[in-house]
Amino acid sequence: MGSQLNLPVWSSLLALGSVVLFFVGLALDVDTVISLFHERNYVYMGVSIALLLISSIILQVISFIWYSEPDKNLETTVETFVNNNGFIGMLHILQLGILLRLAGVAEINIRNIRQKERFQKGEVVFQNHEISMLNLFKKCMGSAPQVILKIVRTVQEQDPEPFTVFKIAASLAFISFSVLFNQDVCRITLKERKKKIPSAVFFLWNLFVIPLRVVAVALFASVLPFYNLVHFFFVWFLLFLWAWRQKTDLMEDKRGEVLYRIILGVIWYFNCFCGTNGVTKVKRNIYDVFMLLDTMLLLGLWFWRRSVESARLNPLIVNPLVLLGVLAALYFTGFLLKQLYYWKFHPKCPCFRFEVEDQTPQAPLQRSPATMVDSVEPESVTPETITELQRVTSAEKRMRKMALNFYG
């Protein structure tokens, strides 16, 4: 038995917007590589291509794992055709698996807008959730490093092109949009949801905080590139260990779970993301304090390095103290918006829309074993629990876990 979820038109439009922005972001990445080639900056071009390939390979692996699940539902025309002809594996090897997903998401959301269908087991919702997760992975593993490279080049140029500055700003906005889309899909699971105001506050919070982190890393990399690599791997490893300590259980496959924890460490390096079980206020505060101190360290080292070697480095187009003041204002604004969101808009006792067989449609869903899925204790598992778990697809379990991580 599955969940019959009807997707609002607003969410379908948001999903289609994410598909468009995916291609726009891809075009910006390709444009960066072409620009570096024309400038004969082969070192940066090689780094840019390597980052794109690594992120693409990881995304294709995750996508293929999800397509390979035995209970995967394929209701779109393009995905059904590719699956029936045995091309799914080949497309992922050719790095085209994500394009297949994007085509499926576009088709299923257009059908939802035109016909307002209810797809079996809420497939329209689960498809959107999977692409939102993959889009978020791409933005943090591929787009964010690309933005850092662009900022480093801009800082090193005395007269940056306005279009380059626009591309940097657009890329940062796309990263924040990917976080919003993932949160919006999870919000579908709530019975009562005030969509527009919480989504706007959530988006603005990330729009102020994420650029601060990316710019801080880029400024540090512009003066100490080698130490920036050391810093990234050190902080990422700490975050990876924290994810391992939290015992994440998003993936059905153990090797896929290790890969997810690796990705989660990269996401946490740039942005707060509820990717583990039992995310509490204390854990959020620990993360916020740690990342604030780390960002202040990066900016402090950058300012010190520029002061020491100001004669050797190209002058900035803005005063360093003014830049630090602007970044501090951005963080303070984002921090206030985040506190506003958790104070006024974040559900404190959420009721989820996933309904099980033994509940009336009017009764709010409690945290039953079917909702908690793999989080239940072994001794509490009963034959009824096993039967209920068998009715839930892997895609639905992933979405339930992510919803509980964020709203539970």
C-alpha positions in Angstrom: 0.0 0.0 0.0 1.5 3.4 -0.6 0.9 7.0 0.1 -1.5 8.8 -2.2 0.0 12.3 -2.2 -1.3 15.1 -4.4 1.4 17.6 -5.4 0.3 21.3 -5.3 0.8 23.2 -8.6 3.2 25.6 -6.9 5.5 22.6 -6.1 5.3 21.3 -9.6 6.3 24.8 -10.9 9.1 24.9 -8.5 10.3 21.5 -9.7 10.2 22.6 -13.3 12.1 25.7 -12.3 14.8 23.5 -10.8 15.1 21.6 -14.0 15.6 24.9 -16.0 18.1 26.1 -13.4 20.0 22.8 -13.6 20.7 23.4 -17.3 21.5 27.1 -16.7 24.0 26.1 -14.0 25.5 23.5 -16.4 25.8 26.2 -19.1 27.6 28.5 -16.6 30.0 25.7 -15.7 30.8 25.0 -19.4 31.2 28.7 -20.0 33.7 28.9 -17.2 35.8 26.1 -18.8 35.6 27.7 -22.2 36.7 31.1 -20.8 39.7 29.6 -19.0 40.7 27.9 -22.3 40.6 31.1 -24.2 42.6 32.8 -21.5 45.1 29.9 -21.6 44.7 29.4 -17.9 45.2 25.7 -18.2 45.8 25.1 -14.4 42.4 26.5 -13.4 40.8 24.9 -16.4 42.1 21.4 -15.4 40.9 22.0 -11.8 37.5 23.1 -13.1 37.1 20.0 -15.3 38.3 17.7 -12.6 35.7 19.1 -10.1 32.9 18.8 -12.7 33.9 15.2 -13.5 34.1 14.1 -9.8 30.8 15.6 -8.9 29.2 14.1 -12.1 30.5 10.6 -11.4 29.3 10.7 -7.8 25.8 11.9 -8.9 25.6 9.2 -11.6 26.5 6.5 -9.0 23.8 7.7 -6.6 21.2 8.0 -9.3 22.0 4.5 -10.6 21.7 3.0 -7.1 18.3 4.5 -6.8 17.2 3.3 -10.2 18.4 -0.2 -9.4 16.2 -0.6 -6.4 13.8 -3.5 -7.0 10.7 -1.5 -5.8 11.5 1.5 -8.0 8.4 2.8 -9.8 8.9 4.1 -13.3 5.8 5.8 -14.5 7.1 8.3 -17.0 7.3 7.5 -20.7 11.0 8.3 -21.2 12.1 6.3 -18.1 9.9 3.3 -19.0 11.3 3.2 -22.5 14.9 3.4 -21.4 14.4 0.8 -18.7 12.6 -1.7 -21.0 15.5 -1.5 -23.5 18.1 -1.9 -20.8 19.8 1.5 -21.4 19.7 2.9 -17.8 23.2 1.6 -16.9 24.7 2.7 -20.1 23.3 6.2 -19.8 24.8 6.5 -16.3 28.2 5.3 -17.6 28.0 8.0 -20.2 27.2 10.6 -17.5 23.7 11.1 -18.9 21.7 9.5 -16.1 20.8 12.8 -14.5 19.5 14.1 -17.8 17.2 11.0 -17.9 15.9 11.9 -14.4 15.4 15.6 -15.4 13.3 14.5 -18.4 11.2 12.2 -16.2 10.7 15.0 -13.6 9.7 17.5 -16.3 7.2 15.0 -17.8 5.6 14.0 -14.5 5.2 17.5 -13.2 3.8 18.8 -16.5 1.2 15.9 -16.3 0.5 16.9 -12.7 -0.2 20.5 -13.7 -2.3 19.7 -16.7 -4.3 16.7 -15.4 -3.8 17.0 -11.7 -3.4 13.3 -11.5 -2.7 11.3 -8.4 0.2 9.0 -9.2 0.5 5.7 -7.6 2.4 5.9 -4.3 2.9 9.6 -4.7 5.4 9.0 -7.4 5.3 12.6 -8.5 6.4 13.6 -5.0 9.1 11.0 -4.7 10.5 11.8 -8.1 10.8 15.4 -7.1 12.5 14.5 -3.8 15.1 12.4 -5.5 16.0 15.1 -8.1 16.0 17.7 -5.3 18.6 15.6 -3.4 20.7 15.1 -6.5 20.5 18.8 -7.4 21.6 19.7 -3.9 24.5 17.3 -4.1 25.5 18.8 -7.5 25.4 22.4 -6.2 27.5 21.7 -3.2 30.0 19.3 -4.9 30.3 21.0 -8.3 28.8 24.4 -8.4 30.1 25.8 -5.1 33.8 24.9 -6.0 33.3 26.4 -9.4 32.0 29.6 -7.8 35.1 29.6 -5.5 37.3 29.4 -8.6 35.4 32.3 -10.2 35.8 34.5 -7.1 39.5 33.7 -6.9 40.0 34.8 -10.5 37.9 37.9 -9.9 39.9 38.9 -6.8 43.1 38.5 -8.8 41.8 40.7 -11.6 42.0 44.5 -11.0 39.1 45.1 -13.4 36.6 42.2 -13.3 33.9 42.0 -16.0 30.4 42.8 -14.8 29.1 39.6 -16.5 31.5 37.6 -14.4 30.2 39.2 -11.2 26.7 38.5 -12.4 27.5 34.8 -13.0 28.9 34.5 -9.5 25.8 36.1 -7.9 23.5 33.9 -10.1 25.5 30.7 -9.1 25.2 31.6 -5.4 21.4 32.1 -5.8 21.1 28.8 -7.6 22.7 27.0 -4.6 20.2 28.6 -2.2 17.4 27.7 -4.6 18.5 24.0 -4.5 18.3 24.1 -0.7 14.8 25.7 -0.9 13.5 23.1 -3.4 14.7 20.2 -1.2 13.0 21.8 1.8 9.8 22.5 -0.2 9.5 18.8 -1.3 9.9 17.7 2.4 7.2 20.2 3.4 4.7 18.4 1.2 4.6 15.7 3.9 3.1 18.0 6.5 -0.6 18.0 7.0 -0.7 21.7 7.8 1.7 23.9 6.0 1.9 27.7 5.5 4.0 27.5 2.4 4.8 31.0 1.1 6.1 32.9 4.1 8.2 30.0 5.6 9.7 29.2 2.2 10.6 32.9 1.6 12.3 33.2 5.0 14.0 29.9 4.5 15.3 30.9 1.1 16.5 34.3 2.3 18.3 32.8 5.3 20.3 30.5 3.0 20.8 33.3 0.5 22.6 35.3 3.1 24.5 32.6 4.9 25.7 30.4 2.0 27.4 33.2 0.1 29.3 34.3 3.2 30.8 30.8 3.6 31.7 30.5 -0.1 33.2 34.0 -0.3 35.2 33.3 2.9 36.7 30.1 1.4 37.4 31.8 -1.9 39.2 34.8 -0.3 41.4 32.4 1.8 42.1 30.4 -1.4 43.1 33.5 -3.3 46.1 34.1 -0.9 46.8 30.6 0.4 45.6 28.0 -2.1 47.6 25.1 -0.7 46.5 25.7 2.8 43.0 26.0 1.6 43.1 22.4 0.3 44.5 21.3 3.6 41.8 23.2 5.4 39.0 21.7 3.3 40.1 18.1 3.8 40.6 18.6 7.5 37.2 20.1 8.1 35.5 17.8 5.7 37.0 14.8 7.5 35.7 16.1 10.8 32.3 16.5 9.3 32.4 13.1 7.7 33.2 11.5 11.1 30.3 13.4 12.6 28.0 12.1 9.9 29.4 8.6 10.6 28.8 9.1 14.3 25.2 10.1 13.7 24.7 6.7 12.0 22.8 8.0 9.0 20.5 5.5 7.3 19.3 7.2 4.1 20.5 4.6 1.6 19.4 0.9 1.3 23.0 -0.2 0.3 25.8 0.1 2.8 28.3 1.3 0.2 25.8 3.8 -0.9 25.4 5.0 2.7 29.2 5.6 3.0 29.0 7.6 -0.2 26.1 9.6 1.2 28.2 10.4 4.3 31.0 11.6 2.2 28.6 13.9 0.3 27.1 15.0 3.6 30.5 16.2 4.8 30.9 18.3 1.6 27.4 19.8 2.1 28.1 20.7 5.7 31.3 22.4 4.7 29.2 25.0 2.9 25.7 24.9 4.5 23.7 23.5 7.4 21.7 20.5 6.2 19.5 18.2 8.3 20.9 15.0 6.8 21.0 12.9 10.0 18.6 11.4 12.5 17.7 13.3 15.6 18.7 16.8 14.6 18.2 18.9 17.8 18.6 22.5 18.7 21.8 21.7 20.5 23.4 20.0 17.5 22.3 23.0 15.2 23.9 25.4 17.6 27.1 23.4 17.8 27.3 23.3 14.0 26.6 27.1 13.8 29.3 28.0 16.3 31.8 25.7 14.7 31.2 27.1 11.2 31.2 30.7 12.4 34.5 30.3 14.1 36.0 28.5 11.1 34.7 31.2 8.8 36.1 34.0 11.0 39.5 32.1 11.0 39.5 32.0 7.2 38.6 35.7 6.9 41.1 36.7 9.5 44.0 34.8 7.8 43.0 36.3 4.5 43.1 39.8 5.9 46.4 39.2 7.7 48.0 37.7 4.5 46.8 40.7 2.4 48.2 43.1 5.0 51.6 41.4 5.0 51.9 41.0 1.2 49.9 44.0 0.0 52.8 45.1 -2.2 52.8 41.8 -4.1 49.1 41.1 -4.4 46.8 43.0 -6.8 44.7 45.7 -5.0 41.1 44.9 -4.4 38.3 46.9 -6.1 36.9 47.4 -2.6 38.5 48.2 0.8 39.2 44.9 2.7 37.6 46.4 5.8 34.5 47.4 3.9 34.3 43.9 2.4 34.6 42.3 5.9 31.9 44.6 7.2 29.5 43.6 4.3 30.1 39.9 5.0 29.5 40.4 8.7 26.2 42.2 7.9 25.2 39.3 5.6 25.9 36.8 8.3 24.0 38.7 10.9 21.0 39.2 8.7 21.0 35.5 7.8 21.4 34.5 11.4 18.4 36.6 12.4 16.3 35.1 9.6 17.3 31.6 10.7 16.2 32.4 14.3 12.9 33.9 12.9 12.3 30.7 10.9 12.8 28.3 13.8 10.9 30.6 16.2 7.8 31.3 14.1 7.5 29.0 11.1 9.3 25.7 11.8 6.7 23.0 12.9 7.3 22.1 16.5 5.0 19.0 16.6 4.5 18.1 12.9 1.8 15.9 11.7 2.8 14.0 8.6 0.5 13.3 5.6 1.7 9.7 5.2 -1.2 7.6 6.2 -1.1 3.9 7.1 -3.8 1.3 6.9 -4.9 1.2 10.5 -5.5 5.0 10.8 -8.5 7.0 9.9 -8.0 9.8 7.4 -8.8 12.4 10.0 -6.2 11.2 12.6 -2.8 12.8 12.5 0.0 10.3 11.8 2.1 9.5 14.8 5.6 8.2 14.7 4.7 4.6 14.0 7.3 2.0 13.1 6.4 2.5 9.4 7.2 6.2 9.7 10.4 5.7 11.6 11.4 2.8 9.2 14.9 1.7 9.9 15.2 3.8 13.1 13.1 1.4 15.2 14.9 -0.7 17.8 15.3 -4.4 16.9 13.4 -5.6 19.9 10.4 -3.5 19.0 10.0 -5.0 15.5 6.8 -7.1 15.3 5.3 -9.1 12.4 2.9 -6.2 11.9 5.8 -3.8 11.7 7.6 -5.9 9.1 4.4 -6.2 7.0 4.0 -2.4 7.1 7.6 -1.8 6.1 7.2 -4.1 3.2 4.5 -1.8 1.8 6.8 1.2 1.7 9.1 1.7 -1.2 12.7 2.7 -0.8 12.0 6.2 -2.3 9.2 6.8 0.1 11.3 5.7 3.1 14.1 8.1 2.0 11.6 10.9 1.9 10.1 10.0 5.2 13.6 10.0 6.8 14.5 13.4 5.4 11.2 14.8 6.5 11.7 13.5 10.0 15.3 14.8 10.0 14.1 18.3 9.2 10.7 18.5 10.8 10.7 15.7 13.4 
